[in-house]
Amino acid sequence: MKVKAPGVAERDTRVLPAGDAASIAEAARVILQGGLVAMPTETVYGLAADATNARAIAALYAAKGRPQFNPLIAHFASALAAEGEAELTADAHRLAARFWPGPLTIVAPVKPGCRVGLLARSGLETLALRVPSHPIARQLIAAVGRPLAAPSANRSGRVSGTRAEHVMADLDGRIDAILDAGPCPIGVESTIVACLADGPRLLRPGALARADIEDCLGMALRTPAVSGKTPLAPGALASHYAPQARVRLNAQTLRPGEAGLDFAGRFGRAGGAPIIDLSPGGDLHEAAANLFSSLRALDAPGVAGIAVAPIPAQGLGEAINDRLARAAADRPI
């Protein structure tokens, strides 16, 4: 069903098979004309627009209903292309050499003449850069020949989409096309690290574990406090990734009317309540891949809330718990 909203131009949203070269060419044509295309990445589906086109970026914000003080990640086909837009410190170069292409976003100061517009950067003199590893994303970026702004392909603050049908459920009628490549292999957004004059900081836990980044840098990452104020990084608002139902964390049992987001079988059968186990075997990689699709599946009419079983905090558990904490946060009016 199409989602209509005041101020959002209605579009005929098409689904394009991602394995077809003609689909890549068509998606690139749409983007170069200022359109919006959801593309698969290794993390989640991203809503891609020409990062150099202010009108396209304004349309992207409108389609998502996204606050314009929340900056966007610019996606590049190669590290060399990314380095043309921002000043990378020695730490940033080390991270890029180890983890690009991959699920790492680096925030760095913009270079003079940076092509990514101020609207995409939310007026900041820094830029969030990523080189995705998903082959379809890389083909599309190369076909467009410009950096692509690509936040998660969902309405702002809602659960990120890891399948084309998730994107269609949120954005049908709001965007031009979806490149359907099946489910995203990781299922949690990229890790964001700021590499600025005061040293590297972890801005958002994600698909790349903190320990791997610290091993590469040879130092511990500082972590700023979560804030509801203007964020330096995408996805850093205190309330984010939220289903309609209220989320209760570290639950030991289910309350009446609650659905259960389980981990490693803690809830058992729970009297017939709807339950999805992120990983019956306690595998955090499996849990991350299932997180957003499971939240969406449990967020059904008649569900008073979603109780979440405790999830270990190490490795990918840090990113999973970060997303769940934002899903459970008090929501802005």
C-alpha positions in Angstrom: 0.0 0.0 0.0 1.4 3.4 -0.9 2.3 5.8 1.9 1.0 9.3 1.2 2.3 12.4 3.0 1.8 16.1 2.6 4.6 17.7 0.6 5.8 14.4 -0.9 5.3 14.0 -4.6 3.7 10.6 -5.4 5.8 8.4 -7.6 5.3 5.1 -9.3 7.7 2.9 -7.4 9.2 0.1 -9.6 11.1 -3.0 -8.4 14.1 -3.7 -10.6 15.9 -7.1 -10.6 19.4 -6.2 -9.3 21.2 -8.9 -11.3 20.2 -7.4 -14.6 22.7 -4.9 -16.2 19.7 -3.0 -17.7 18.4 -2.5 -14.2 21.7 -0.9 -13.0 21.6 1.4 -16.1 18.0 2.4 -15.5 18.6 3.0 -11.8 21.6 5.2 -12.7 19.5 7.1 -15.2 16.9 7.8 -12.6 19.4 9.1 -10.1 21.2 11.3 -12.6 17.8 12.9 -13.3 17.3 13.7 -9.6 15.3 10.5 -8.6 15.4 8.2 -5.7 16.4 4.5 -5.8 16.7 2.1 -3.0 19.9 0.0 -3.4 21.1 -3.1 -1.5 24.3 -2.9 0.6 26.0 -5.5 2.7 24.4 -3.8 5.8 20.9 -2.6 5.0 19.1 -1.2 2.0 20.0 2.4 1.4 17.9 5.1 -0.3 20.3 6.5 -2.9 20.3 10.0 -4.4 22.9 12.1 -6.2 24.8 13.7 -3.3 25.8 16.6 -5.4 22.2 17.5 -6.3 20.5 19.6 -3.6 17.0 19.1 -5.0 17.5 15.4 -5.0 18.7 15.5 -1.4 15.7 17.6 -0.4 13.4 15.0 -2.1 15.2 12.3 -0.2 14.7 14.0 3.2 11.0 14.5 2.3 10.5 10.9 1.2 11.9 9.6 4.5 10.4 12.4 6.6 13.9 12.8 7.9 15.1 15.8 10.1 17.4 17.9 7.9 19.8 18.3 10.8 20.7 14.6 10.5 23.6 14.3 8.0 23.8 11.6 5.3 26.5 9.1 4.5 28.1 9.6 1.1 28.8 6.3 -0.7 31.8 5.9 -3.1 32.9 3.3 -5.5 36.5 3.4 -4.2 38.7 4.7 -1.4 40.4 6.9 -4.0 37.1 8.6 -4.9 36.3 9.1 -1.2 39.7 10.7 -0.5 38.9 13.3 -3.2 36.2 14.8 -1.1 37.6 14.8 2.5 40.9 15.1 4.4 41.8 11.7 5.8 44.1 11.6 8.8 46.7 8.9 9.3 44.2 7.0 11.4 41.5 7.3 8.8 44.0 6.0 6.1 44.8 3.0 8.3 41.1 2.2 8.7 40.3 2.7 5.0 43.2 0.4 4.0 42.0 -2.3 6.3 38.2 -2.1 6.1 37.2 -0.6 2.8 35.2 -1.8 0.9 33.1 -2.8 3.9 30.7 -1.7 6.6 32.8 1.2 8.0 31.9 4.9 7.7 34.6 7.5 8.4 33.7 11.1 9.3 36.4 13.5 8.2 36.8 17.2 7.4 35.7 18.2 3.9 38.2 19.3 1.3 37.8 22.6 -0.5 35.5 22.0 -3.5 33.9 19.0 -2.0 31.1 17.9 -4.3 28.8 16.6 -1.6 26.4 19.5 -0.9 25.8 21.3 2.3 22.2 19.9 2.5 23.5 16.3 2.5 26.1 17.3 5.1 23.4 19.2 7.2 25.6 22.3 7.0 28.6 20.6 8.6 32.2 21.0 7.5 32.6 17.2 8.0 31.6 14.4 5.7 30.6 10.8 6.4 32.2 8.6 3.8 31.7 4.9 3.0 32.8 2.4 0.3 30.3 -0.4 0.4 31.3 -4.0 -0.5 28.0 -5.1 -2.0 28.6 -5.7 -5.7 25.2 -4.1 -6.7 25.9 -0.9 -4.7 29.3 -0.7 -6.2 28.0 -1.2 -9.8 25.3 1.5 -9.2 27.8 4.1 -7.8 30.2 3.5 -10.7 27.4 3.8 -13.2 26.2 7.1 -11.7 29.8 8.4 -11.5 29.0 10.6 -8.5 28.9 10.0 -4.8 25.5 8.7 -3.6 23.9 9.9 -0.4 22.2 6.7 0.9 20.6 6.6 4.4 18.7 3.5 5.3 15.7 3.0 3.0 12.8 3.5 5.5 10.8 6.3 6.9 12.8 8.3 9.4 13.1 6.8 12.9 11.6 3.5 11.8 13.2 0.0 11.5 15.7 -0.2 8.8 14.9 -2.4 5.8 17.0 -5.5 5.0 14.8 -6.8 2.1 13.1 -5.1 -0.8 9.7 -5.8 0.6 10.6 -3.9 3.7 11.5 -0.9 1.6 8.3 -1.2 -0.4 6.2 -1.3 2.8 7.6 2.0 4.0 8.3 3.9 0.8 6.0 2.7 -2.0 4.8 5.8 -3.8 7.6 8.0 -2.3 10.6 6.8 -4.3 11.2 5.9 -8.0 12.6 2.4 -7.8 14.0 -0.4 -5.7 17.0 -2.6 -6.8 16.0 -6.0 -5.4 19.0 -8.2 -4.6 17.3 -10.2 -1.8 18.2 -10.0 1.9 21.2 -8.0 3.1 23.9 -10.3 4.4 24.8 -8.4 7.6 21.6 -6.7 8.6 23.0 -3.9 10.9 24.2 -0.5 9.7 27.8 0.4 9.3 30.0 1.4 12.2 30.8 5.1 12.2 34.2 6.4 13.4 35.1 10.1 13.4 38.7 10.8 12.5 39.2 14.5 13.3 41.9 16.6 14.9 41.1 15.3 18.4 41.6 11.7 17.5 39.3 8.8 16.5 35.9 8.4 18.2 33.3 5.8 17.8 30.1 7.7 16.9 27.9 4.7 16.2 28.5 1.0 16.8 27.7 -1.2 13.8 28.6 -4.1 11.7 32.3 -3.7 12.2 33.2 -4.6 15.8 34.9 -2.0 18.1 37.6 -4.5 18.9 38.6 -4.9 15.2 38.9 -1.1 14.8 40.9 -0.7 18.0 43.2 -3.5 16.9 43.8 -1.7 13.6 44.5 1.7 15.3 46.4 0.3 18.3 44.3 2.4 20.7 41.0 2.5 22.5 38.2 4.4 20.8 36.5 7.2 22.8 32.7 7.2 22.6 30.6 10.4 22.9 27.3 10.3 24.9 24.1 9.7 23.0 22.3 13.1 22.5 19.1 14.3 21.1 20.8 17.4 19.8 22.2 18.0 16.3 24.2 14.8 15.6 27.6 14.6 13.9 26.9 11.2 12.5 23.9 9.6 10.7 21.6 7.5 12.9 22.9 9.1 16.1 19.5 10.5 17.4 18.6 9.1 20.8 15.3 7.8 19.4 15.8 5.8 16.2 15.1 2.5 14.5 11.7 2.4 16.3 8.7 0.2 15.7 5.2 1.4 16.5 5.0 -0.8 19.6 6.9 0.1 22.7 10.1 -1.8 23.2 11.2 -3.1 26.7 14.8 -4.2 27.0 16.5 -6.9 29.1 13.2 -8.7 29.8 13.2 -12.0 31.7 9.6 -12.8 30.9 6.7 -11.5 28.8 3.9 -9.3 30.1 0.3 -9.7 28.9 -0.1 -8.4 25.3 3.7 -8.4 24.6 5.4 -10.1 21.8 8.9 -11.4 22.4 12.2 -10.7 20.7 14.2 -13.6 22.0 17.8 -14.6 22.0 19.1 -18.2 22.7 15.7 -19.5 23.7 15.3 -17.5 27.0 11.6 -17.0 26.7 10.6 -20.6 25.7 7.0 -20.9 24.5 5.7 -18.2 26.8 2.1 -19.3 26.7 1.6 -18.9 22.9 2.6 -15.2 22.7 4.3 -14.3 19.3 8.0 -14.8 19.7 10.9 -14.6 17.3 14.3 -15.8 18.4 17.1 -13.8 16.8 19.4 -16.8 17.2 18.3 -19.9 19.0 22.0 -21.0 19.1 23.2 -17.6 20.6 25.1 -16.5 17.4 25.5 -12.7 17.4 26.1 -12.6 13.6 22.8 -14.5 13.0 21.1 -12.2 15.5 22.3 -9.0 13.7 21.2 -10.3 10.3 17.7 -11.1 11.8 17.3 -8.0 14.0 15.4 -5.5 11.8 13.2 -8.0 9.9 12.2 -9.6 13.3 11.3 -6.2 14.8 9.1 -5.5 11.7 7.4 -8.9 11.9 6.6 -8.5 15.6 5.3 -4.9 15.2 1.8 -6.0 14.4 -1.7 -4.7 15.2 -2.8 -5.8 18.7 0.8 -6.0 20.1 1.0 -3.8 23.1 4.8 -4.0 23.3 7.9 -5.9 22.3 9.9 -7.5 25.1 13.6 -8.1 24.3 15.6 -10.8 26.0 19.1 -9.8 27.2 21.7 -9.9 24.5 25.5 -10.1 25.2 27.3 -6.8 24.6 30.5 -8.1 23.1 31.4 -8.0 19.3 28.3 -7.4 17.2 26.2 -7.4 20.4 27.3 -3.8 21.0 25.7 -2.7 17.7 22.6 -4.8 18.4 22.1 -3.3 21.8 22.7 0.2 20.5 19.9 -0.2 18.0 17.6 -1.7 20.5 18.3 1.1 23.0 17.4 3.7 20.4 14.3 1.7 19.5 13.2 1.8 23.2 14.1 5.5 23.8 11.5 8.1 24.5 10.3 9.4 21.2 10.3 13.1 20.1 6.9 14.8 19.8 
